[in-house]
Amino acid sequence: MKEMPFTFEIHASKEDVWSTLWDDTTFRDWAGIIDPGTYMVGELSEGNEIQFLSAENGYGVTSLVDTLVPHEFLLLKHQADTQDSGARKRDEEWTGGEESYLLKEVDGITMLTVKIDVPTEMEEHFTVNYPKAFERVKELAEKKVN
């Protein structure tokens, strides 16, 4: 796996960016750019396991919410690759990887830094689609301000 870092400047509070990232409706909107039909199952609380699943193919990943500081930081540790909407394990692509979200706000502008461990064969897909997905996060969060 390769760690891929991304940084985005968003003209919105860190609270608005956070809710855009993790509220179900907006999560499905931006995450669907990376993998169509993606949704999250479980409660985003420290120590919980959550699943990110694709409604299109039923593939997903089960992740441990390792560290959670609301509106500031989230660290996910990917525990298992799944299929059949999380019912069965599949070949490990994401298992052992990490994903983090850091939000820093200054004067109403939030810098969002995302670091994600990506399987080598998916690096190009994420290089293209992650910036598109987070451009959508930016649009949605800034719309809350206006």
C-alpha positions in Angstrom: 0.0 0.0 0.0 1.0 3.6 -0.6 0.0 6.5 1.6 -1.6 9.2 -0.5 -1.9 12.7 1.2 -4.4 15.3 -0.1 -5.1 18.8 1.2 -8.1 21.0 0.4 -9.0 24.5 1.4 -12.6 25.0 2.2 -14.3 28.3 2.9 -16.5 26.9 5.7 -16.2 26.2 9.4 -14.7 22.9 10.5 -18.1 22.0 11.9 -19.7 22.4 8.5 -16.9 20.5 6.8 -17.2 17.7 9.4 -20.9 17.4 9.0 -20.5 17.4 5.2 -18.0 14.5 5.5 -20.0 12.3 7.9 -23.7 13.1 7.6 -25.3 10.2 5.7 -26.8 12.2 2.8 -23.7 14.3 2.1 -21.3 11.3 2.7 -23.2 9.3 0.1 -22.9 12.2 -2.3 -19.2 12.8 -2.2 -18.1 9.2 -1.5 -20.1 8.0 -4.5 -17.7 9.8 -6.7 -14.9 7.5 -5.5 -17.1 4.3 -5.6 -20.7 4.7 -6.8 -23.3 3.9 -4.2 -20.9 4.0 -1.2 -22.6 4.3 2.1 -21.5 3.9 5.8 -23.0 1.4 8.3 -22.4 1.9 12.0 -21.9 4.8 14.5 -18.9 7.0 14.0 -17.7 6.7 17.7 -14.2 6.0 19.0 -13.7 2.3 19.5 -16.6 1.3 17.2 -16.3 -0.7 14.0 -18.0 0.8 10.9 -18.3 -0.5 7.4 -18.0 1.4 4.1 -19.9 -0.5 1.5 -20.7 -0.2 -2.2 -24.4 -0.5 -3.1 -23.3 -1.4 -6.6 -21.1 -4.4 -6.0 -21.5 -5.2 -2.3 -17.7 -4.8 -1.7 -16.5 -2.8 1.3 -14.2 -2.5 4.2 -14.7 -2.8 7.9 -12.8 -0.2 9.9 -12.0 0.5 13.5 -12.6 4.1 14.6 -9.2 4.4 16.3 -9.2 8.1 17.2 -12.0 10.6 17.0 -11.9 14.2 18.0 -15.2 15.6 16.6 -14.7 18.4 14.1 -10.9 18.0 14.2 -9.5 14.5 13.6 -10.5 11.0 12.6 -8.3 8.0 12.3 -9.7 4.8 10.8 -7.8 1.5 10.8 -9.0 -0.9 8.2 -9.7 -4.3 9.7 -11.2 -6.4 7.0 -12.1 -6.4 3.3 -15.7 -7.6 2.8 -18.1 -8.6 0.1 -21.9 -9.4 0.0 -22.6 -6.1 1.8 -20.2 -6.8 4.6 -21.4 -10.4 5.2 -18.2 -12.2 4.1 -14.5 -11.5 3.9 -12.7 -11.2 0.6 -9.2 -10.9 -0.6 -7.3 -8.4 1.5 -6.6 -5.2 -0.4 -7.3 -2.6 2.3 -6.8 -4.6 5.5 -4.1 -3.1 7.6 -4.3 0.3 6.0 -5.2 3.6 7.6 -7.2 6.6 6.6 -7.2 10.0 8.5 -9.0 13.3 8.3 -7.5 16.4 9.9 -9.4 19.7 10.0 -7.8 23.0 10.9 -9.8 26.2 10.8 -8.4 29.8 10.6 -10.7 32.7 10.0 -13.5 30.6 8.7 -11.4 28.7 6.2 -10.8 25.0 7.0 -7.8 23.1 5.7 -8.8 19.5 5.3 -5.9 17.0 5.1 -6.7 13.5 4.2 -4.2 10.7 4.2 -5.2 7.3 2.9 -3.3 4.1 2.4 -4.2 2.8 -1.1 -3.5 -0.5 -2.7 -0.9 0.0 -5.4 -3.3 -1.2 -8.2 -5.8 1.5 -7.2 -3.4 4.4 -7.0 -4.3 6.0 -10.3 -8.1 5.7 -9.5 -7.6 7.6 -6.3 -5.3 10.2 -7.8 -8.1 11.0 -10.3 -11.2 10.6 -8.1 -10.2 11.7 -4.6 -9.7 15.4 -5.7 -13.1 15.2 -7.5 -14.8 13.8 -4.4 -13.3 16.5 -2.1 -14.1 19.2 -4.6 -17.7 18.0 -4.0 -17.1 18.2 -0.2 -16.0 21.8 -0.7 -19.1 22.7 -2.7 -21.5 21.1 -0.2 -19.8 22.6 2.9 -19.5 26.1 1.3 -23.2 25.9 0.3 -24.1 25.6 4.0 -22.4 28.9 4.6 -24.2 30.8 1.9 
